[in-house]
Amino acid sequence: MIILKIVLIVACVFVALFMLSLVIYFFNLDMKAASKMLPLMEKIYDRGKAKRDAKSRQEK
């Protein structure tokens, strides 16, 4: 009886995750989230590039 409950819970979790992945795919939510994060990622990249450039100028 307990094994049946465990299997049922695992099946429900699998179905829920599958449906969630279909919603993400259908509405293209992964690319929308990536486009919203792009300005933040660019700031982080530019800050690192400025540090690398400053370090290379100090070594010369």
C-alpha positions as CSV (number, residue, x, y, z in Angstrom):
1,M,0.0,0.0,0.0
2,I,2.8,2.4,0.9
3,I,4.6,1.6,-2.3
4,L,1.5,2.5,-4.3
5,K,1.4,5.9,-2.6
6,I,5.1,6.5,-3.4
7,V,4.6,5.6,-7.0
8,L,1.5,7.8,-7.2
9,I,3.4,10.8,-5.7
10,V,6.4,10.3,-8.1
11,A,4.0,10.0,-11.0
12,C,2.2,13.2,-10.0
13,V,5.5,15.1,-9.6
14,F,6.7,13.8,-13.0
15,V,3.4,15.0,-14.7
16,A,3.6,18.4,-13.0
17,L,7.2,18.9,-14.1
18,F,6.3,17.8,-17.6
19,M,3.4,20.2,-17.8
20,L,5.5,23.0,-16.4
21,S,8.1,22.4,-19.1
22,L,5.4,22.5,-21.8
23,V,4.2,25.9,-20.5
24,I,7.8,27.3,-20.4
25,Y,8.3,26.0,-24.0
26,F,4.9,27.2,-25.3
27,F,5.3,30.7,-24.0
28,N,9.1,30.9,-24.7
29,L,9.6,31.9,-21.1
30,D,13.3,30.9,-21.0
31,M,14.3,33.4,-23.7
32,K,12.1,36.1,-22.1
33,A,13.9,35.6,-18.8
34,A,17.3,35.6,-20.5
35,S,16.4,38.9,-22.3
36,K,15.4,40.5,-18.9
37,M,18.7,39.3,-17.4
38,L,20.9,40.6,-20.2
39,P,21.5,44.2,-18.8
40,L,22.6,42.7,-15.5
41,M,24.9,40.2,-17.2
42,E,26.4,43.0,-19.3
43,K,27.1,45.1,-16.2
44,I,28.9,42.1,-14.6
45,Y,30.9,41.4,-17.8
46,D,31.9,45.0,-18.3
47,R,33.0,45.3,-14.7
48,G,35.2,42.3,-15.1
49,K,36.6,43.6,-18.4
50,A,37.5,46.9,-16.7
51,K,39.3,45.0,-13.9
52,R,41.2,42.9,-16.5
53,D,42.2,46.0,-18.5
54,A,43.3,47.9,-15.3
55,K,45.4,44.9,-14.3
56,S,47.0,44.6,-17.7
57,R,47.9,48.4,-17.7
58,Q,49.5,48.0,-14.3
59,E,51.7,45.1,-15.5
60,K,53.0,47.1,-18.4
